């Protein structure tokens, strides 16, 4: 197994632990069942003025059941969890994935995310909300 797999697997395990769940900062939701997060400890701004951070998306969350169980949003789990180390170009509104993993919680199956080229981020999407939140967080840390 390669090093990327171990890093991503460790990140997923840490995010699953309630005691360590505070590492994920809840940034918002997209629609009624998708929630997105970032790990503020991993936020960095590069010399090229791009922002890198580990992010997490929980997709198809039964938010009513999670709220009834009195879980905090950073403890929500969806049918799919996506944990990725992303780089965002805030000015050009584009992003790329550097490493990551998609996890099907029902089937307990995971899939590595390949490194991607820069991709434009369309307004009004989950990815746009994530880009805006991460870029805002980067400005606030200056």
N, C-alpha and C positions, 0 to 999 in steps of 0.2 A: 504494500500500500504506500501511496506517496504522502508527502508531508502535508499537502493541501487537505487531504482527506482527514488527517488527524486534527488539524486546526479547526476545520468546519465541524467535525464530530464533537470536539470538545466544546465549541461554542453552542451547539445544539443542546448538549447535556447540561451546560451551565444555565441555559435559558429555561430548561425544563424544571430546574430545582426551585421550589418556592422561596427558599432561603436566599437564593442568588438572583431571583427575578428582578430585584431592584436595578440591576445593571441595564435593563431596557427602559428607556424613557418613552412613554406613550406619546406619540405625536398627533394622532388623530384617527379618524375612521373615514372610510369611503363607502357610502351606502350603509345599509343596516348590518352588514355582516363581514366587513373587511377592516382590519385594524393594522396600523403600521407604527413601527418603533425604530429607535436608533440607540446605539450604545454610546453615550456621550464621552466615555473614557477613550474611545477609539477615534473620535473626531479629530481630523487634522487638515490643515490647509497647506497645499503644496506651493512650491516656488512659482508654479505656473498658474496659481490662483484657482486651482480646483480643490474640491473638498472630498476627502475620503472618510468613510465610516462604515462600520458594520451596521446593517439594517435588518429588520425582521418584518415580515408580513404574515399575518394570520388571516387566512381566507376561508369563507364559509363558516363563520363563528356563530354558534347559537347564543347570541348576546343575552337573550332573556334568561336562559338557563345559567349562564355564567354570572349574571347579576343576582339571580335567585340564590346561587351558591355563595354569594357575597365575595366573589373574587374581584380583585383589582384588575383593571384593563391589561396591565402588563403580565397578568397570569392567564389571560384568555388563550385558548387553543382552538384552532379551526380545523377543518378537515385537511387542510394543507398548510404547512409552515414553510416559509422560504427565508433562509438566513443567508445574507450575502455581504461580501465586502465590496462596496460600490464606490465609484469615483463620479463626482458630479461637477459639471462645468456650469456654474450658476448663470454666467453671462450669456452663454450660447444655448442654455436650456437643453442640455444633453447629458447623458449618463452612460456609463459602461460598468459591467460587472467584472471584477477582478478574480473573484473566487466565491464559492458558496455551495449551498445544498438546498434542495427541495425535499421536503419530507411529507409523505402521505401518512397522516396520523392513524387513519382507519386500517390501512394495510400494513403499517409499520415498514414502509419501503422508502428508501432514500435514493436520491439521484444527484450526482455532482452537477453543479452549474459550470459551464465552460466560460472562459474569459470571452467577453464580447468586444466588438468595436464600439466606437461612440455611436449612440443612437439618439435621435431627437426625442424630446419628451413632449407629448401632445398635451395641451391645456385641458383641464377638466377630467383628468384620469387619476387613478391611484398613484401612478408614477409621478405625475405632476405635483400632487399633494406632498409626496415624499421628498421630491427635489426641493420644493419651496420650504418645507420644514427644516431639512438638513442645512440648506443655505442660510436660513434665518438663524439657526443655532450657531453656525460658524461665525456670523456677524456678531452675535451676542457674546462670543468668547474672546473677541479681540480686546 
